[in-house]
């Protein structure tokens, strides 16, 4: 949230694909707002917490469709699963 600001967006080209991998707490509300302003055609959302990922995807559901979701078992001897979602702009 402190780096992904209006100034940052003004000084970098608009991406065709945005990849986000937030901490367990998920994306900060300001980050979600910036992503919606930026409006990339595709977003790849990698998450280690499916609950916060679901919350964040719900915040973007008016603008993006979830095209695919792939759980990946990165730590086979634990209950932790990485979840990768592909979002496509409506």
C-alpha positions as CSV (number, residue, x, y, z in Angstrom):
1,X,0.0,0.0,0.0
2,X,2.9,2.3,0.6
3,X,4.6,1.6,-2.7
4,X,1.6,1.0,-5.1
5,X,0.6,4.7,-5.1
6,X,-0.7,7.2,-7.7
7,X,2.9,8.3,-8.2
8,X,4.1,4.8,-8.8
9,X,1.4,4.2,-11.4
10,X,2.2,7.5,-13.1
11,X,5.9,6.5,-13.4
12,X,5.4,2.9,-14.7
13,X,3.7,1.6,-17.9
14,X,0.3,0.0,-17.6
15,X,0.7,-3.8,-17.4
16,X,-1.1,-6.4,-19.5
17,X,-1.0,-8.8,-16.6
18,X,-0.7,-7.9,-12.9
19,X,0.7,-10.5,-10.5
20,X,-0.1,-10.1,-6.8
21,X,1.1,-12.3,-4.0
22,X,0.0,-10.5,-0.8
23,X,0.8,-11.6,2.8
24,X,-1.5,-13.9,4.8
25,X,-3.7,-10.9,5.7
26,X,-4.5,-10.4,2.0
27,X,-4.5,-7.1,0.1
28,X,-4.9,-3.8,1.8
29,X,-8.1,-1.9,0.7
30,X,-5.9,0.8,-0.9
31,X,-4.2,-1.8,-3.0
32,X,-7.5,-3.2,-4.2
33,X,-8.6,0.3,-5.1
34,X,-5.4,1.0,-7.0
35,X,-5.7,-2.3,-8.9
36,X,-9.3,-1.4,-9.9
37,X,-8.1,2.1,-11.1
38,X,-5.3,0.5,-13.1
39,X,-7.7,-2.1,-14.6
40,X,-5.2,-4.5,-16.1
41,X,-6.8,-7.0,-18.5
42,X,-5.6,-10.0,-16.4
43,X,-4.7,-10.5,-12.8
44,X,-2.8,-13.5,-11.4
45,X,-3.5,-13.7,-7.6
46,X,-1.3,-16.0,-5.6
47,X,-2.4,-16.6,-2.1
48,X,-1.4,-18.7,0.9
49,X,-4.7,-17.9,2.7
50,X,-7.8,-18.9,0.8
51,X,-10.1,-16.9,3.2
52,X,-8.4,-13.6,2.5
53,X,-8.2,-14.4,-1.2
54,X,-11.9,-15.0,-1.3
55,X,-12.5,-11.7,0.5
56,X,-10.3,-9.8,-2.0
57,X,-11.9,-11.5,-5.0
58,X,-15.3,-10.5,-3.7
59,X,-14.1,-6.9,-3.6
60,X,-13.2,-7.1,-7.3
61,X,-16.1,-9.2,-8.6
62,X,-17.9,-6.2,-10.2
63,X,-14.9,-5.7,-12.5
64,X,-13.3,-9.2,-12.9
65,X,-14.4,-12.7,-13.5
66,X,-12.5,-15.6,-11.9
67,X,-11.5,-17.7,-14.9
68,X,-9.4,-20.4,-13.2
69,X,-8.3,-21.4,-9.7
70,X,-5.5,-23.8,-9.1
71,X,-4.5,-25.0,-5.6
72,X,-0.9,-26.0,-5.3
73,X,0.4,-28.1,-2.4
74,X,3.8,-26.5,-1.9
75,X,4.2,-28.0,1.6
76,X,3.0,-31.7,1.4
77,X,3.4,-32.6,5.0
78,X,1.3,-29.6,6.2
79,X,-2.2,-28.3,5.7
80,X,-0.9,-25.2,3.9
81,X,-1.9,-24.8,0.2
82,X,-1.1,-22.0,-2.2
83,X,-4.0,-20.9,-4.3
84,X,-3.6,-19.3,-7.7
85,X,-6.5,-17.5,-9.3
86,X,-6.7,-16.0,-12.8
87,X,-9.0,-13.0,-13.1
88,X,-10.1,-11.6,-16.4
89,X,-11.5,-8.1,-16.8
90,X,-15.2,-8.0,-17.6
